[in-house]
C-alpha cells in the first residue's frame, strides 16, 4: 500500500470518519473504540490553533503540512520503520469545539499509539495554557 496522504483530508468541513480498524481515534466517532474527546478552547480559536501548531511542530517525528486558523494537519513519522500517522484538528465554529482525528496510514493495529499521542498533545496543550496564564 502506498504511503500517501488520505484522499479526503477534510470532507464537508468535517474530519473524515475512522475506518473500521483499531488504528484511528476521532472526536467525531460514535463508538467507544475510536472516540476521543475534542479539545477545549478558552482563548480565540486562531490563538489556540497557533499554540497547537507550535506545540505539535516541536514534537519528535512531527511535520506540519497544513495550518490555517481553523485546520491543522501534521504527519508523525515513526523512527524505525518510518510509518506515517496523520493528526488533524478542526475548529468547528457551529459546535464551538476543536475536533481531532489521528490515524495510521498503513497497517491494522497501532497498539494504542494514536490515542496515546492525542492524549499527550492534550496534556501538553493544557500545561502550556497553565504556563502562559501564570
C-alpha positions in Angstrom: 0.0 0.0 0.0 1.4 3.4 -0.9 2.4 5.8 1.8 0.3 8.7 0.6 -2.0 11.2 2.3 -5.6 10.1 2.5 -7.7 11.4 -0.4 -10.1 13.5 1.7 -8.4 15.3 4.4 -11.3 17.5 5.3 -14.6 16.3 3.8 -17.5 18.7 4.0 -16.0 20.8 6.8 -15.7 17.7 9.0 -12.9 15.3 9.6 -13.1 12.0 7.7 -14.6 9.2 9.7 -12.3 6.5 11.1 -12.1 3.3 9.1 -13.2 0.0 10.6 -9.8 -0.6 12.0 -8.4 -0.1 15.5 -5.7 2.3 14.3 -7.7 5.6 14.4 -9.3 7.8 17.0 -11.6 10.8 16.4 -13.7 13.1 18.4 -16.4 12.6 15.8 -16.5 8.8 16.2 -19.7 7.4 17.7 -18.2 4.2 19.1 -16.0 3.8 22.2 -13.2 2.1 20.4 -12.5 5.1 18.2 -13.9 8.0 20.3 -11.6 10.6 21.9 -12.7 13.9 23.4 -12.4 17.1 21.4 -10.1 19.8 22.5 -11.5 22.7 24.6 -10.5 26.2 23.8 -10.6 29.2 26.2 -8.9 31.8 24.0 -10.0 32.7 20.5 -9.6 29.7 18.0 -6.9 31.4 16.0 -4.7 31.9 19.1 -5.4 28.3 20.3 -4.7 26.8 16.8 -1.4 28.7 16.7 -0.5 27.3 20.1 -1.3 23.8 19.0 0.7 24.3 15.8 3.8 25.3 17.8 3.3 22.5 20.3 2.8 19.8 17.7 5.6 21.1 15.5 8.0 20.7 18.4 7.1 17.0 18.9 9.5 14.3 17.8 8.7 13.0 14.3 6.1 15.7 13.6 5.9 17.7 10.4 3.1 20.3 10.0 1.8 20.0 6.4 -1.1 22.5 6.6 -2.1 25.1 9.1 -5.0 27.7 8.9 -6.9 29.4 11.6 -9.5 26.5 11.6 -7.5 23.5 10.5 -4.2 21.8 11.2 -2.7 18.7 9.7 0.5 17.1 10.9 2.3 13.9 9.9 4.1 11.9 12.6 6.8 9.5 11.2 8.0 6.6 13.3 11.8 6.4 13.8 12.4 2.8 13.0 10.0 1.8 10.2 9.1 5.3 9.0 5.3 4.6 9.3 3.2 7.8 9.0 0.3 8.7 11.2 -1.9 11.7 10.3 -3.1 14.1 13.0 -5.8 16.6 12.1 -7.5 19.2 14.2 -10.5 21.2 13.0 -12.2 24.1 14.8 -15.9 23.7 14.2 -17.5 27.1 14.7 -21.0 25.8 14.7 -20.2 23.4 17.6 -17.6 25.6 19.2 -15.3 22.6 19.6 -11.9 21.7 18.2 -12.3 18.2 16.7 -9.4 15.9 16.4 -8.5 12.8 14.4 -5.4 10.7 14.5 -5.0 7.7 12.2 -2.3 5.4 10.9 -1.9 5.4 7.1 -1.0 1.8 6.9 -1.5 -1.4 8.9 -4.3 -2.6 11.1 -3.2 -2.2 14.7 -1.5 0.8 16.2 -1.2 -0.6 19.7 -3.0 2.5 21.1 -0.4 4.9 19.7 -2.8 7.3 18.1 -4.9 7.6 21.3 -1.7 8.0 23.3 -0.5 10.7 21.0 -3.7 12.7 21.2 -3.8 12.5 25.0 -0.1 13.5 25.1 -0.9 16.6 22.9 -3.9 17.3 25.2 -1.8 17.2 28.3 1.0 19.4 26.8 -1.7 21.8 25.5 -3.2 22.1 28.9 0.2 22.6 30.6 1.1 25.3 28.1 -2.1 27.2 28.9 -1.3 27.0 32.6 2.3 28.2 32.0 1.1 31.1 29.8 -1.5 32.2 32.3 0.9 32.2 35.3 
